[in-house]
Amino acid sequence: MEILLYVLLAVLPLAFLTLSIYSVMRRFMAGQSKKSVLIRHFVTVGMVCLIMGVLAFAVSAAPEAAADTAETAAVTSGLTQGLVVLSAALSMGISGIGAGIAIAAGAPAAIAATSENPASFAKSMILVALGEAIAIYGLVISIMILGKF
């Protein structure tokens, strides 16, 4: 049972994400709107993350009930360390993507507002800094995750 969970943990995300990308490309070629296709893709990616979280929880809980041999302890330690590093990487990566999206929307608007009224520079930069704060929060969370391990 434990080996099946490890195989699912490795194969399932690759299969779902590959099929999702294939579906996105096929729907783009069929002429569907980009917005609906991308929403469907992000929902699929979210579901994959949810399923992977449940599987990771099941895998990490399974060895605790098993016999405590040195081999099982080594596998559990390696898996735990891998999941901790993966969660830190995901928190930093996703917050960086979010910050990029926020800055991509806010910076051109700030430049346009400043070109029309130079007195609005400070107000505009606050909005851009809020977008950058998202990445800083992700960095802090990933440092906290790595610090607890």
C-alpha positions in Angstrom: 0.0 0.0 0.0 2.8 2.4 0.9 4.6 1.7 -2.4 1.4 2.5 -4.3 1.2 5.9 -2.5 4.8 6.7 -3.5 4.1 5.8 -7.1 0.9 7.9 -7.1 2.9 10.8 -5.5 5.4 10.7 -8.4 3.1 9.8 -11.4 -0.2 11.6 -10.6 0.9 15.2 -10.9 2.8 14.6 -14.1 -0.1 12.9 -15.7 -2.7 15.5 -14.6 -0.5 18.5 -15.6 0.5 16.9 -18.9 -3.2 16.3 -19.8 -4.1 19.8 -18.6 -1.5 21.4 -20.9 -2.7 19.2 -23.8 -6.2 20.3 -23.1 -5.3 24.0 -23.0 -3.5 23.7 -26.3 -6.3 21.8 -27.9 -8.9 24.3 -26.7 -6.9 27.2 -27.9 -6.6 25.6 -31.4 -10.4 25.0 -31.3 -11.0 28.7 -30.9 -12.3 28.9 -27.3 -11.7 32.1 -25.4 -8.4 32.3 -23.6 -10.0 33.4 -20.3 -12.2 30.3 -20.0 -9.4 28.0 -21.0 -7.0 29.5 -18.5 -9.6 29.4 -15.7 -10.1 25.7 -16.4 -6.3 25.1 -16.4 -5.8 26.9 -13.1 -8.7 25.0 -11.5 -7.0 21.8 -12.7 -3.7 22.8 -11.3 -5.4 23.7 -8.0 -7.0 20.3 -7.9 -3.7 18.6 -8.5 -2.1 20.5 -5.7 -5.0 19.5 -3.4 -4.7 15.8 -4.4 -0.9 16.0 -3.9 -1.3 17.4 -0.5 -3.7 14.6 0.5 -1.3 12.0 -0.9 1.7 13.6 0.8 -0.2 13.5 4.1 -1.2 9.9 3.6 2.4 8.9 2.8 3.8 10.8 5.7 1.3 9.2 8.1 1.7 5.7 6.9 5.2 4.9 8.1 4.3 6.0 11.7 2.1 3.0 12.1 4.7 0.6 10.5 7.5 -1.1 12.3 10.3 1.2 13.2 13.2 -0.2 11.3 16.2 1.8 10.3 15.2 1.6 6.7 11.7 2.9 7.3 13.1 5.8 9.4 15.5 6.8 6.7 12.8 6.8 4.0 10.5 8.8 6.3 13.2 11.3 7.1 14.1 11.7 3.4 10.5 12.1 2.4 9.8 14.5 5.2 12.8 16.6 4.3 11.8 16.6 0.6 8.2 17.7 1.4 9.5 20.5 3.6 11.8 21.8 0.9 9.0 21.4 -1.7 6.6 23.4 0.5 9.2 26.1 1.0 9.9 26.3 -2.7 6.2 26.4 -3.6 5.5 29.2 -1.1 8.4 31.3 -2.5 7.6 30.4 -6.2 3.8 31.1 -6.0 4.2 34.3 -4.1 6.8 35.4 -6.7 4.4 34.7 -9.5 1.7 36.6 -7.6 4.0 39.6 -7.1 4.9 39.6 -10.7 1.3 39.7 -11.7 0.6 42.5 -9.3 3.5 44.5 -10.4 2.7 43.9 -14.1 -0.7 45.5 -13.5 0.4 48.2 -11.0 3.6 49.6 -12.5 2.2 50.7 -15.9 -0.7 52.4 -14.1 1.7 54.1 -11.8 3.9 55.3 -14.7 0.8 56.6 -16.5 -0.5 58.4 -13.4 2.9 59.9 -12.7 3.2 61.2 -16.3 -0.2 62.9 -16.0 0.3 64.3 -12.6 3.8 64.2 -11.1 2.4 64.8 -7.6 0.9 61.3 -7.6 4.3 59.6 -7.7 4.3 58.6 -4.0 0.8 57.2 -4.1 1.6 55.2 -7.2 4.8 53.7 -5.7 2.9 52.6 -2.6 0.7 50.4 -4.8 3.7 48.9 -6.6 5.4 48.3 -3.2 2.3 46.4 -2.0 2.8 44.1 -5.0 6.4 43.6 -4.0 5.4 42.8 -0.4 3.7 39.7 -1.6 7.0 38.2 -2.7 8.6 39.3 0.6 5.8 37.6 2.6 6.5 34.4 0.6 10.2 34.6 1.3 9.5 35.0 5.1 7.1 32.0 5.1 9.6 29.8 3.3 12.3 30.9 5.7 10.0 30.0 8.6 9.2 26.6 7.0 12.9 25.8 6.6 13.7 27.1 10.1 11.3 24.7 11.8 12.9 21.7 10.1 
